[in-house]
Amino acid sequence: MAVPKKKTSPSRRGMRRSADALKNPTYVEDKDSGELRRPHHVDLKTGMYRGRQVLKAKTEA
């Protein structure tokens, strides 16, 4: 049976649990369209990423 050799300190326990808190996702305003999008993500409406066209623009249906 696996048994811990030493006690986990409160500091180490806290470091392990530090990623458990949920945070709201951040959004930035797009320079060209002015719409909100996630940072470091492709704008799906226009298909632009960092000033380059990487996807075909989504057509209005």
PDBQT receptor file of N, H, CA, C and O in Angstrom, charges set to zero:
ATOM      1  N   MET A   1       0.838  -1.177   0.000  1.00  0.00    +0.000 N 
ATOM      2  CA  MET A   1       0.000   0.000   0.000  1.00  0.00    +0.000 C 
ATOM      3  C   MET A   1       0.886   1.244   0.000  1.00  0.00    +0.000 C 
ATOM      4  O   MET A   1       1.856   1.322   0.754  1.00  0.00    +0.000 OA
ATOM      5  N   ALA A   2       0.541   2.232  -0.863  1.00  0.00    +0.000 N 
ATOM      6  H   ALA A   2      -0.247   2.168  -1.475  1.00  0.00    +0.000 HD
ATOM      7  CA  ALA A   2       1.346   3.449  -0.976  1.00  0.00    +0.000 C 
ATOM      8  C   ALA A   2       1.028   4.400   0.169  1.00  0.00    +0.000 C 
ATOM      9  O   ALA A   2      -0.125   4.771   0.389  1.00  0.00    +0.000 OA
ATOM     10  N   VAL A   3       2.063   4.782   0.884  1.00  0.00    +0.000 N 
ATOM     11  H   VAL A   3       3.000   4.480   0.705  1.00  0.00    +0.000 HD
ATOM     12  CA  VAL A   3       1.909   5.690   2.007  1.00  0.00    +0.000 C 
ATOM     13  C   VAL A   3       2.914   6.824   1.843  1.00  0.00    +0.000 C 
ATOM     14  O   VAL A   3       4.081   6.563   1.552  1.00  0.00    +0.000 OA
ATOM     15  N   PRO A   4       2.489   8.086   2.024  1.00  0.00    +0.000 N 
ATOM     16  CA  PRO A   4       3.433   9.196   1.888  1.00  0.00    +0.000 C 
ATOM     17  C   PRO A   4       4.554   9.094   2.921  1.00  0.00    +0.000 C 
ATOM     18  O   PRO A   4       4.319   8.763   4.083  1.00  0.00    +0.000 OA
ATOM     19  N   LYS A   5       5.772   9.385   2.476  1.00  0.00    +0.000 N 
ATOM     20  H   LYS A   5       5.963   9.654   1.532  1.00  0.00    +0.000 HD
ATOM     21  CA  LYS A   5       6.913   9.305   3.387  1.00  0.00    +0.000 C 
ATOM     22  C   LYS A   5       6.964  10.518   4.319  1.00  0.00    +0.000 C 
ATOM     23  O   LYS A   5       7.358  10.407   5.480  1.00  0.00    +0.000 OA
ATOM     24  N   LYS A   6       6.555  11.686   3.788  1.00  0.00    +0.000 N 
ATOM     25  H   LYS A   6       6.234  11.777   2.845  1.00  0.00    +0.000 HD
ATOM     26  CA  LYS A   6       6.597  12.904   4.595  1.00  0.00    +0.000 C 
ATOM     27  C   LYS A   6       5.287  13.668   4.461  1.00  0.00    +0.000 C 
ATOM     28  O   LYS A   6       4.563  13.521   3.476  1.00  0.00    +0.000 OA
ATOM     29  N   LYS A   7       4.997  14.480   5.462  1.00  0.00    +0.000 N 
ATOM     30  H   LYS A   7       5.585  14.600   6.262  1.00  0.00    +0.000 HD
ATOM     31  CA  LYS A   7       3.777  15.287   5.452  1.00  0.00    +0.000 C 
ATOM     32  C   LYS A   7       3.893  16.395   4.404  1.00  0.00    +0.000 C 
ATOM     33  O   LYS A   7       4.943  17.019   4.257  1.00  0.00    +0.000 OA
ATOM     34  N   THR A   8       2.812  16.623   3.688  1.00  0.00    +0.000 N 
ATOM     35  H   THR A   8       1.958  16.116   3.808  1.00  0.00    +0.000 HD
ATOM     36  CA  THR A   8       2.783  17.721   2.725  1.00  0.00    +0.000 C 
ATOM     37  C   THR A   8       2.529  19.020   3.479  1.00  0.00    +0.000 C 
ATOM     38  O   THR A   8       1.547  19.145   4.211  1.00  0.00    +0.000 OA
ATOM     39  N   SER A   9       3.430  19.990   3.291  1.00  0.00    +0.000 N 
ATOM     40  H   SER A   9       4.227  19.888   2.697  1.00  0.00    +0.000 HD
ATOM     41  CA  SER A   9       3.298  21.252   4.019  1.00  0.00    +0.000 C 
ATOM     42  C   SER A   9       2.130  22.064   3.457  1.00  0.00    +0.000 C 
ATOM     43  O   SER A   9       1.732  21.865   2.309  1.00  0.00    +0.000 OA
ATOM     44  N   PRO A  10       1.580  22.978   4.258  1.00  0.00    +0.000 N 
ATOM     45  CA  PRO A  10       0.492  23.816   3.763  1.00  0.00    +0.000 C 
ATOM     46  C   PRO A  10       0.891  24.626   2.524  1.00  0.00    +0.000 C 
ATOM     47  O   PRO A  10       0.060  24.888   1.655  1.00  0.00    +0.000 OA
ATOM     48  N   SER A  11       2.152  25.014   2.451  1.00  0.00    +0.000 N 
ATOM     49  H   SER A  11       2.827  24.801   3.157  1.00  0.00    +0.000 HD
ATOM     50  CA  SER A  11       2.615  25.773   1.289  1.00  0.00    +0.000 C 
ATOM     51  C   SER A  11       2.542  24.919   0.023  1.00  0.00    +0.000 C 
ATOM     52  O   SER A  11       2.037  25.371  -1.004  1.00  0.00    +0.000 OA
ATOM     53  N   ARG A  12       3.041  23.698   0.096  1.00  0.00    +0.000 N 
ATOM     54  H   ARG A  12       3.451  23.330   0.930  1.00  0.00    +0.000 HD
ATOM     55  CA  ARG A  12       3.000  22.804  -1.065  1.00  0.00    +0.000 C 
ATOM     56  C   ARG A  12       1.569  22.458  -1.448  1.00  0.00    +0.000 C 
ATOM     57  O   ARG A  12       1.229  22.400  -2.629  1.00  0.00    +0.000 OA
ATOM     58  N   ARG A  13       0.737  22.229  -0.446  1.00  0.00    +0.000 N 
ATOM     59  H   ARG A  13       1.012  22.276   0.514  1.00  0.00    +0.000 HD
ATOM     60  CA  ARG A  13      -0.672  21.928  -0.704  1.00  0.00    +0.000 C 
ATOM     61  C   ARG A  13      -1.342  23.098  -1.423  1.00  0.00    +0.000 C 
ATOM     62  O   ARG A  13      -2.125  22.908  -2.353  1.00  0.00    +0.000 OA
ATOM     63  N   GLY A  14      -1.017  24.316  -0.970  1.00  0.00    +0.000 N 
ATOM     64  H   GLY A  14      -0.380  24.471  -0.214  1.00  0.00    +0.000 HD
ATOM     65  CA  GLY A  14      -1.585  25.506  -1.604  1.00  0.00    +0.000 C 
ATOM     66  C   GLY A  14      -1.105  25.686  -3.028  1.00  0.00    +0.000 C 
ATOM     67  O   GLY A  14      -1.876  26.097  -3.894  1.00  0.00    +0.000 OA
ATOM     68  N   MET A  15       0.184  25.377  -3.290  1.00  0.00    +0.000 N 
ATOM     69  H   MET A  15       0.811  25.043  -2.586  1.00  0.00    +0.000 HD
ATOM     70  CA  MET A  15       0.716  25.475  -4.647  1.00  0.00    +0.000 C 
ATOM     71  C   MET A  15       0.001  24.502  -5.585  1.00  0.00    +0.000 C 
ATOM     72  O   MET A  15      -0.264  24.830  -6.741  1.00  0.00    +0.000 OA
ATOM     73  N   ARG A  16      -0.305  23.327  -5.093  1.00  0.00    +0.000 N 
ATOM     74  H   ARG A  16      -0.089  23.060  -4.154  1.00  0.00    +0.000 HD
ATOM     75  CA  ARG A  16      -0.998  22.336  -5.902  1.00  0.00    +0.000 C 
ATOM     76  C   ARG A  16      -2.419  22.788  -6.221  1.00  0.00    +0.000 C 
ATOM     77  O   ARG A  16      -2.931  22.525  -7.310  1.00  0.00    +0.000 OA
ATOM     78  N   ARG A  17      -3.047  23.462  -5.277  1.00  0.00    +0.000 N 
ATOM     79  H   ARG A  17      -2.631  23.675  -4.393  1.00  0.00    +0.000 HD
ATOM     80  CA  ARG A  17      -4.442  23.879  -5.448  1.00  0.00    +0.000 C 
ATOM     81  C   ARG A  17      -4.586  25.249  -6.108  1.00  0.00    +0.000 C 
ATOM     82  O   ARG A  17      -5.705  25.722  -6.304  1.00  0.00    +0.000 OA
ATOM     83  N   SER A  18      -3.481  25.885  -6.449  1.00  0.00    +0.000 N 
ATOM     84  H   SER A  18      -2.572  25.500  -6.289  1.00  0.00    +0.000 HD
ATOM     85  CA  SER A  18      -3.558  27.252  -6.958  1.00  0.00    +0.000 C 
ATOM     86  C   SER A  18      -4.289  27.333  -8.294  1.00  0.00    +0.000 C 
ATOM     87  O   SER A  18      -4.868  28.372  -8.612  1.00  0.00    +0.000 OA
ATOM     88  N   ALA A  19      -4.275  26.267  -9.075  1.00  0.00    +0.000 N 
ATOM     89  H   ALA A  19      -3.804  25.423  -8.816  1.00  0.00    +0.000 HD
ATOM     90  CA  ALA A  19      -4.918  26.294 -10.389  1.00  0.00    +0.000 C 
ATOM     91  C   ALA A  19      -6.391  25.917 -10.314  1.00  0.00    +0.000 C 
ATOM     92  O   ALA A  19      -7.072  25.894 -11.339  1.00  0.00    +0.000 OA
ATOM     93  N   ASP A  20      -6.896  25.620  -9.115  1.00  0.00    +0.000 N 
ATOM     94  H   ASP A  20      -6.343  25.639  -8.282  1.00  0.00    +0.000 HD
ATOM     95  CA  ASP A  20      -8.287  25.189  -8.983  1.00  0.00    +0.000 C 
ATOM     96  C   ASP A  20      -9.280  26.343  -9.100  1.00  0.00    +0.000 C 
ATOM     97  O   ASP A  20     -10.445  26.126  -9.436  1.00  0.00    +0.000 OA
ATOM     98  N   ALA A  21      -8.834  27.553  -8.829  1.00  0.00    +0.000 N 
ATOM     99  H   ALA A  21      -7.889  27.729  -8.556  1.00  0.00    +0.000 HD
ATOM    100  CA  ALA A  21      -9.748  28.697  -8.869  1.00  0.00    +0.000 C 
ATOM    101  C   ALA A  21     -10.119  29.002 -10.312  1.00  0.00    +0.000 C 
ATOM    102  O   ALA A  21      -9.250  29.057 -11.182  1.00  0.00    +0.000 OA
ATOM    103  N   LEU A  22     -11.412  29.201 -10.567  1.00  0.00    +0.000 N 
ATOM    104  H   LEU A  22     -12.118  29.156  -9.860  1.00  0.00    +0.000 HD
ATOM    105  CA  LEU A  22     -11.874  29.518 -11.910  1.00  0.00    +0.000 C 
ATOM    106  C   LEU A  22     -11.768  31.019 -12.146  1.00  0.00    +0.000 C 
ATOM    107  O   LEU A  22     -12.107  31.824 -11.279  1.00  0.00    +0.000 OA
ATOM    108  N   LYS A  23     -11.292  31.379 -13.332  1.00  0.00    +0.000 N 
ATOM    109  H   LYS A  23     -11.016  30.725 -14.037  1.00  0.00    +0.000 HD
ATOM    110  CA  LYS A  23     -11.170  32.783 -13.707  1.00  0.00    +0.000 C 
ATOM    111  C   LYS A  23     -11.991  33.019 -14.966  1.00  0.00    +0.000 C 
ATOM    112  O   LYS A  23     -12.131  32.123 -15.799  1.00  0.00    +0.000 OA
ATOM    113  N   ASN A  24     -12.527  34.215 -15.104  1.00  0.00    +0.000 N 
ATOM    114  H   ASN A  24     -12.413  34.942 -14.427  1.00  0.00    +0.000 HD
ATOM    115  CA  ASN A  24     -13.264  34.554 -16.310  1.00  0.00    +0.000 C 
ATOM    116  C   ASN A  24     -12.295  34.667 -17.483  1.00  0.00    +0.000 C 
ATOM    117  O   ASN A  24     -11.210  35.226 -17.325  1.00  0.00    +0.000 OA
ATOM    118  N   PRO A  25     -12.663  34.145 -18.665  1.00  0.00    +0.000 N 
ATOM    119  CA  PRO A  25     -11.770  34.280 -19.819  1.00  0.00    +0.000 C 
ATOM    120  C   PRO A  25     -11.651  35.741 -20.240  1.00  0.00    +0.000 C 
ATOM    121  O   PRO A  25     -12.616  36.501 -20.160  1.00  0.00    +0.000 OA
ATOM    122  N   THR A  26     -10.463  36.123 -20.685  1.00  0.00    +0.000 N 
ATOM    123  H   THR A  26      -9.679  35.506 -20.749  1.00  0.00    +0.000 HD
ATOM    124  CA  THR A  26     -10.236  37.508 -21.091  1.00  0.00    +0.000 C 
ATOM    125  C   THR A  26     -10.570  37.679 -22.563  1.00  0.00    +0.000 C 
ATOM    126  O   THR A  26     -10.432  36.750 -23.359  1.00  0.00    +0.000 OA
ATOM    127  N   TYR A  27     -11.004  38.861 -22.906  1.00  0.00    +0.000 N 
ATOM    128  H   TYR A  27     -11.116  39.615 -22.259  1.00  0.00    +0.000 HD
ATOM    129  CA  TYR A  27     -11.326  39.206 -24.284  1.00  0.00    +0.000 C 
ATOM    130  C   TYR A  27     -10.656  40.534 -24.608  1.00  0.00    +0.000 C 
ATOM    131  O   TYR A  27     -10.510  41.398 -23.744  1.00  0.00    +0.000 OA
ATOM    132  N   VAL A  28     -10.249  40.684 -25.869  1.00  0.00    +0.000 N 
ATOM    133  H   VAL A  28     -10.367  39.982 -26.572  1.00  0.00    +0.000 HD
ATOM    134  CA  VAL A  28      -9.681  41.943 -26.337  1.00  0.00    +0.000 C 
ATOM    135  C   VAL A  28     -10.525  42.440 -27.501  1.00  0.00    +0.000 C 
ATOM    136  O   VAL A  28     -11.179  41.657 -28.190  1.00  0.00    +0.000 OA
ATOM    137  N   GLU A  29     -10.502  43.741 -27.708  1.00  0.00    +0.000 N 
ATOM    138  H   GLU A  29      -9.971  44.377 -27.148  1.00  0.00    +0.000 HD
ATOM    139  CA  GLU A  29     -11.240  44.319 -28.826  1.00  0.00    +0.000 C 
ATOM    140  C   GLU A  29     -10.387  44.207 -30.079  1.00  0.00    +0.000 C 
ATOM    141  O   GLU A  29      -9.218  44.594 -30.073  1.00  0.00    +0.000 OA
ATOM    142  N   ASP A  30     -10.959  43.685 -31.145  1.00  0.00    +0.000 N 
ATOM    143  H   ASP A  30     -11.908  43.370 -31.150  1.00  0.00    +0.000 HD
ATOM    144  CA  ASP A  30     -10.247  43.524 -32.403  1.00  0.00    +0.000 C 
ATOM    145  C   ASP A  30      -9.974  44.892 -33.012  1.00  0.00    +0.000 C 
ATOM    146  O   ASP A  30     -10.852  45.755 -33.015  1.00  0.00    +0.000 OA
ATOM    147  N   LYS A  31      -8.755  45.100 -33.534  1.00  0.00    +0.000 N 
ATOM    148  H   LYS A  31      -8.042  44.399 -33.532  1.00  0.00    +0.000 HD
ATOM    149  CA  LYS A  31      -8.387  46.400 -34.075  1.00  0.00    +0.000 C 
ATOM    150  C   LYS A  31      -9.189  46.739 -35.336  1.00  0.00    +0.000 C 
ATOM    151  O   LYS A  31      -9.592  47.886 -35.531  1.00  0.00    +0.000 OA
ATOM    152  N   ASP A  32      -9.415  45.738 -36.184  1.00  0.00    +0.000 N 
ATOM    153  H   ASP A  32      -9.088  44.807 -36.025  1.00  0.00    +0.000 HD
ATOM    154  CA  ASP A  32     -10.080  45.996 -37.457  1.00  0.00    +0.000 C 
ATOM    155  C   ASP A  32     -11.600  46.062 -37.319  1.00  0.00    +0.000 C 
ATOM    156  O   ASP A  32     -12.220  47.052 -37.708  1.00  0.00    +0.000 OA
ATOM    157  N   SER A  33     -12.193  45.014 -36.768  1.00  0.00    +0.000 N 
ATOM    158  H   SER A  33     -11.690  44.210 -36.452  1.00  0.00    +0.000 HD
ATOM    159  CA  SER A  33     -13.658  44.939 -36.721  1.00  0.00    +0.000 C 
ATOM    160  C   SER A  33     -14.250  45.555 -35.460  1.00  0.00    +0.000 C 
ATOM    161  O   SER A  33     -15.430  45.906 -35.451  1.00  0.00    +0.000 OA
ATOM    162  N   GLY A  34     -13.460  45.698 -34.390  1.00  0.00    +0.000 N 
ATOM    163  H   GLY A  34     -12.501  45.414 -34.397  1.00  0.00    +0.000 HD
ATOM    164  CA  GLY A  34     -13.977  46.263 -33.158  1.00  0.00    +0.000 C 
ATOM    165  C   GLY A  34     -14.755  45.269 -32.315  1.00  0.00    +0.000 C 
ATOM    166  O   GLY A  34     -15.312  45.644 -31.283  1.00  0.00    +0.000 OA
ATOM    167  N   GLU A  35     -14.807  43.997 -32.734  1.00  0.00    +0.000 N 
ATOM    168  H   GLU A  35     -14.355  43.693 -33.573  1.00  0.00    +0.000 HD
ATOM    169  CA  GLU A  35     -15.529  42.979 -31.980  1.00  0.00    +0.000 C 
ATOM    170  C   GLU A  35     -14.611  42.349 -30.942  1.00  0.00    +0.000 C 
ATOM    171  O   GLU A  35     -13.387  42.422 -31.051  1.00  0.00    +0.000 OA
ATOM    172  N   LEU A  36     -15.223  41.726 -29.925  1.00  0.00    +0.000 N 
ATOM    173  H   LEU A  36     -16.217  41.667 -29.836  1.00  0.00    +0.000 HD
ATOM    174  CA  LEU A  36     -14.437  41.072 -28.889  1.00  0.00    +0.000 C 
ATOM    175  C   LEU A  36     -14.002  39.694 -29.351  1.00  0.00    +0.000 C 
ATOM    176  O   LEU A  36     -14.779  38.964 -29.967  1.00  0.00    +0.000 OA
ATOM    177  N   ARG A  37     -12.758  39.337 -29.051  1.00  0.00    +0.000 N 
ATOM    178  H   ARG A  37     -12.127  39.929 -28.550  1.00  0.00    +0.000 HD
ATOM    179  CA  ARG A  37     -12.235  38.011 -29.372  1.00  0.00    +0.000 C 
ATOM    180  C   ARG A  37     -11.213  37.641 -28.314  1.00  0.00    +0.000 C 
ATOM    181  O   ARG A  37     -10.719  38.501 -27.585  1.00  0.00    +0.000 OA
ATOM    182  N   ARG A  38     -10.896  36.338 -28.232  1.00  0.00    +0.000 N 
ATOM    183  H   ARG A  38     -11.298  35.639 -28.824  1.00  0.00    +0.000 HD
ATOM    184  CA  ARG A  38      -9.894  35.873 -27.275  1.00  0.00    +0.000 C 
ATOM    185  C   ARG A  38      -8.507  36.270 -27.766  1.00  0.00    +0.000 C 
ATOM    186  O   ARG A  38      -8.247  36.224 -28.968  1.00  0.00    +0.000 OA
ATOM    187  N   PRO A  39      -7.600  36.664 -26.849  1.00  0.00    +0.000 N 
ATOM    188  CA  PRO A  39      -6.246  36.986 -27.283  1.00  0.00    +0.000 C 
ATOM    189  C   PRO A  39      -5.526  35.733 -27.790  1.00  0.00    +0.000 C 
ATOM    190  O   PRO A  39      -5.727  34.642 -27.257  1.00  0.00    +0.000 OA
ATOM    191  N   HIS A  40      -4.705  35.891 -28.799  1.00  0.00    +0.000 N 
ATOM    192  H   HIS A  40      -4.543  36.778 -29.232  1.00  0.00    +0.000 HD
ATOM    193  CA  HIS A  40      -3.921  34.820 -29.419  1.00  0.00    +0.000 C 
ATOM    194  C   HIS A  40      -4.805  33.789 -30.105  1.00  0.00    +0.000 C 
ATOM    195  O   HIS A  40      -4.396  32.637 -30.249  1.00  0.00    +0.000 OA
ATOM    196  N   HIS A  41      -6.025  34.176 -30.539  1.00  0.00    +0.000 N 
ATOM    197  H   HIS A  41      -6.357  35.111 -30.422  1.00  0.00    +0.000 HD
ATOM    198  CA  HIS A  41      -6.920  33.285 -31.255  1.00  0.00    +0.000 C 
ATOM    199  C   HIS A  41      -7.291  33.912 -32.592  1.00  0.00    +0.000 C 
ATOM    200  O   HIS A  41      -7.265  35.133 -32.749  1.00  0.00    +0.000 OA
ATOM    201  N   VAL A  42      -7.636  33.065 -33.548  1.00  0.00    +0.000 N 
ATOM    202  H   VAL A  42      -7.657  32.073 -33.420  1.00  0.00    +0.000 HD
ATOM    203  CA  VAL A  42      -8.066  33.530 -34.860  1.00  0.00    +0.000 C 
ATOM    204  C   VAL A  42      -9.455  34.149 -34.729  1.00  0.00    +0.000 C 
ATOM    205  O   VAL A  42     -10.312  33.617 -34.023  1.00  0.00    +0.000 OA
ATOM    206  N   ASP A  43      -9.676  35.275 -35.412  1.00  0.00    +0.000 N 
ATOM    207  H   ASP A  43      -8.980  35.707 -35.986  1.00  0.00    +0.000 HD
ATOM    208  CA  ASP A  43     -11.008  35.869 -35.477  1.00  0.00    +0.000 C 
ATOM    209  C   ASP A  43     -11.796  35.058 -36.497  1.00  0.00    +0.000 C 
ATOM    210  O   ASP A  43     -11.517  35.136 -37.693  1.00  0.00    +0.000 OA
ATOM    211  N   LEU A  44     -12.773  34.282 -36.043  1.00  0.00    +0.000 N 
ATOM    212  H   LEU A  44     -13.000  34.219 -35.071  1.00  0.00    +0.000 HD
ATOM    213  CA  LEU A  44     -13.483  33.352 -36.925  1.00  0.00    +0.000 C 
ATOM    214  C   LEU A  44     -14.370  34.071 -37.936  1.00  0.00    +0.000 C 
ATOM    215  O   LEU A  44     -14.665  33.523 -38.998  1.00  0.00    +0.000 OA
ATOM    216  N   LYS A  45     -14.794  35.283 -37.620  1.00  0.00    +0.000 N 
ATOM    217  H   LYS A  45     -14.554  35.728 -36.757  1.00  0.00    +0.000 HD
ATOM    218  CA  LYS A  45     -15.659  36.007 -38.556  1.00  0.00    +0.000 C 
ATOM    219  C   LYS A  45     -14.887  36.467 -39.785  1.00  0.00    +0.000 C 
ATOM    220  O   LYS A  45     -15.360  36.329 -40.913  1.00  0.00    +0.000 OA
ATOM    221  N   THR A  46     -13.696  37.015 -39.560  1.00  0.00    +0.000 N 
ATOM    222  H   THR A  46     -13.311  37.127 -38.644  1.00  0.00    +0.000 HD
ATOM    223  CA  THR A  46     -12.907  37.534 -40.679  1.00  0.00    +0.000 C 
ATOM    224  C   THR A  46     -11.814  36.568 -41.128  1.00  0.00    +0.000 C 
ATOM    225  O   THR A  46     -11.345  36.667 -42.261  1.00  0.00    +0.000 OA
ATOM    226  N   GLY A  47     -11.400  35.646 -40.277  1.00  0.00    +0.000 N 
ATOM    227  H   GLY A  47     -11.780  35.566 -39.356  1.00  0.00    +0.000 HD
ATOM    228  CA  GLY A  47     -10.334  34.710 -40.621  1.00  0.00    +0.000 C 
ATOM    229  C   GLY A  47      -8.949  35.298 -40.482  1.00  0.00    +0.000 C 
ATOM    230  O   GLY A  47      -7.986  34.739 -41.006  1.00  0.00    +0.000 OA
ATOM    231  N   MET A  48      -8.828  36.420 -39.782  1.00  0.00    +0.000 N 
ATOM    232  H   MET A  48      -9.611  36.874 -39.356  1.00  0.00    +0.000 HD
ATOM    233  CA  MET A  48      -7.532  37.089 -39.642  1.00  0.00    +0.000 C 
ATOM    234  C   MET A  48      -6.857  36.675 -38.338  1.00  0.00    +0.000 C 
ATOM    235  O   MET A  48      -7.524  36.431 -37.332  1.00  0.00    +0.000 OA
ATOM    236  N   TYR A  49      -5.530  36.599 -38.366  1.00  0.00    +0.000 N 
ATOM    237  H   TYR A  49      -4.988  36.797 -39.183  1.00  0.00    +0.000 HD
ATOM    238  CA  TYR A  49      -4.733  36.361 -37.167  1.00  0.00    +0.000 C 
ATOM    239  C   TYR A  49      -3.438  37.130 -37.310  1.00  0.00    +0.000 C 
ATOM    240  O   TYR A  49      -2.684  36.905 -38.256  1.00  0.00    +0.000 OA
ATOM    241  N   ARG A  50      -3.171  38.030 -36.389  1.00  0.00    +0.000 N 
ATOM    242  H   ARG A  50      -3.784  38.213 -35.620  1.00  0.00    +0.000 HD
ATOM    243  CA  ARG A  50      -1.967  38.865 -36.383  1.00  0.00    +0.000 C 
ATOM    244  C   ARG A  50      -1.765  39.578 -37.716  1.00  0.00    +0.000 C 
ATOM    245  O   ARG A  50      -0.649  39.657 -38.230  1.00  0.00    +0.000 OA
ATOM    246  N   GLY A  51      -2.870  40.098 -38.268  1.00  0.00    +0.000 N 
ATOM    247  H   GLY A  51      -3.776  40.034 -37.850  1.00  0.00    +0.000 HD
ATOM    248  CA  GLY A  51      -2.778  40.886 -39.497  1.00  0.00    +0.000 C 
ATOM    249  C   GLY A  51      -2.694  40.072 -40.770  1.00  0.00    +0.000 C 
ATOM    250  O   GLY A  51      -2.557  40.647 -41.851  1.00  0.00    +0.000 OA
ATOM    251  N   ARG A  52      -2.771  38.746 -40.682  1.00  0.00    +0.000 N 
ATOM    252  H   ARG A  52      -2.882  38.279 -39.804  1.00  0.00    +0.000 HD
ATOM    253  CA  ARG A  52      -2.703  37.895 -41.874  1.00  0.00    +0.000 C 
ATOM    254  C   ARG A  52      -4.012  37.146 -42.039  1.00  0.00    +0.000 C 
ATOM    255  O   ARG A  52      -4.692  36.845 -41.057  1.00  0.00    +0.000 OA
ATOM    256  N   GLN A  53      -4.366  36.845 -43.286  1.00  0.00    +0.000 N 
ATOM    257  H   GLN A  53      -3.814  37.089 -44.083  1.00  0.00    +0.000 HD
ATOM    258  CA  GLN A  53      -5.552  36.052 -43.583  1.00  0.00    +0.000 C 
ATOM    259  C   GLN A  53      -5.156  34.587 -43.506  1.00  0.00    +0.000 C 
ATOM    260  O   GLN A  53      -4.383  34.108 -44.335  1.00  0.00    +0.000 OA
ATOM    261  N   VAL A  54      -5.685  33.862 -42.504  1.00  0.00    +0.000 N 
ATOM    262  H   VAL A  54      -6.313  34.251 -41.830  1.00  0.00    +0.000 HD
ATOM    263  CA  VAL A  54      -5.313  32.455 -42.331  1.00  0.00    +0.000 C 
ATOM    264  C   VAL A  54      -6.477  31.520 -42.620  1.00  0.00    +0.000 C 
ATOM    265  O   VAL A  54      -6.263  30.337 -42.883  1.00  0.00    +0.000 OA
ATOM    266  N   LEU A  55      -7.715  32.030 -42.576  1.00  0.00    +0.000 N 
ATOM    267  H   LEU A  55      -7.889  32.991 -42.362  1.00  0.00    +0.000 HD
ATOM    268  CA  LEU A  55      -8.893  31.232 -42.892  1.00  0.00    +0.000 C 
ATOM    269  C   LEU A  55      -9.762  32.010 -43.872  1.00  0.00    +0.000 C 
ATOM    270  O   LEU A  55      -9.654  33.231 -43.985  1.00  0.00    +0.000 OA
ATOM    271  N   LYS A  56     -10.624  31.282 -44.577  1.00  0.00    +0.000 N 
ATOM    272  H   LYS A  56     -10.711  30.290 -44.485  1.00  0.00    +0.000 HD
ATOM    273  CA  LYS A  56     -11.593  31.958 -45.423  1.00  0.00    +0.000 C 
ATOM    274  C   LYS A  56     -12.598  32.668 -44.529  1.00  0.00    +0.000 C 
ATOM    275  O   LYS A  56     -12.993  32.142 -43.489  1.00  0.00    +0.000 OA
ATOM    276  N   ALA A  57     -13.009  33.865 -44.937  1.00  0.00    +0.000 N 
ATOM    277  H   ALA A  57     -12.688  34.292 -45.782  1.00  0.00    +0.000 HD
ATOM    278  CA  ALA A  57     -13.982  34.621 -44.151  1.00  0.00    +0.000 C 
ATOM    279  C   ALA A  57     -15.324  33.911 -44.165  1.00  0.00    +0.000 C 
ATOM    280  O   ALA A  57     -15.748  33.370 -45.186  1.00  0.00    +0.000 OA
ATOM    281  N   LYS A  58     -15.997  33.922 -42.998  1.00  0.00    +0.000 N 
ATOM    282  H   LYS A  58     -15.653  34.361 -42.168  1.00  0.00    +0.000 HD
ATOM    283  CA  LYS A  58     -17.308  33.281 -42.882  1.00  0.00    +0.000 C 
ATOM    284  C   LYS A  58     -18.327  34.152 -43.611  1.00  0.00    +0.000 C 
ATOM    285  O   LYS A  58     -18.414  35.355 -43.365  1.00  0.00    +0.000 OA
ATOM    286  N   THR A  59     -19.103  33.531 -44.518  1.00  0.00    +0.000 N 
ATOM    287  H   THR A  59     -19.032  32.554 -44.717  1.00  0.00    +0.000 HD
ATOM    288  CA  THR A  59     -20.101  34.286 -45.276  1.00  0.00    +0.000 C 
ATOM    289  C   THR A  59     -21.404  34.338 -44.511  1.00  0.00    +0.000 C 
ATOM    290  O   THR A  59     -21.774  33.378 -43.835  1.00  0.00    +0.000 OA
ATOM    291  N   GLU A  60     -22.093  35.444 -44.615  1.00  0.00    +0.000 N 
ATOM    292  H   GLU A  60     -21.792  36.224 -45.164  1.00  0.00    +0.000 HD
ATOM    293  CA  GLU A  60     -23.399  35.586 -43.955  1.00  0.00    +0.000 C 
ATOM    294  C   GLU A  60     -24.425  34.735 -44.679  1.00  0.00    +0.000 C 
ATOM    295  O   GLU A  60     -24.541  34.820 -45.902  1.00  0.00    +0.000 OA
ATOM    296  N   ALA A  61     -25.175  33.915 -43.947  1.00  0.00    +0.000 N 
ATOM    297  H   ALA A  61     -25.080  33.847 -42.954  1.00  0.00    +0.000 HD
ATOM    298  CA  ALA A  61     -26.164  33.056 -44.596  1.00  0.00    +0.000 C 
ATOM    299  C   ALA A  61     -27.574  33.479 -44.231  1.00  0.00    +0.000 C 
ATOM    300  O   ALA A  61     -28.539  32.867 -44.688  1.00  0.00    +0.000 OA
TER     301      ALA A  61
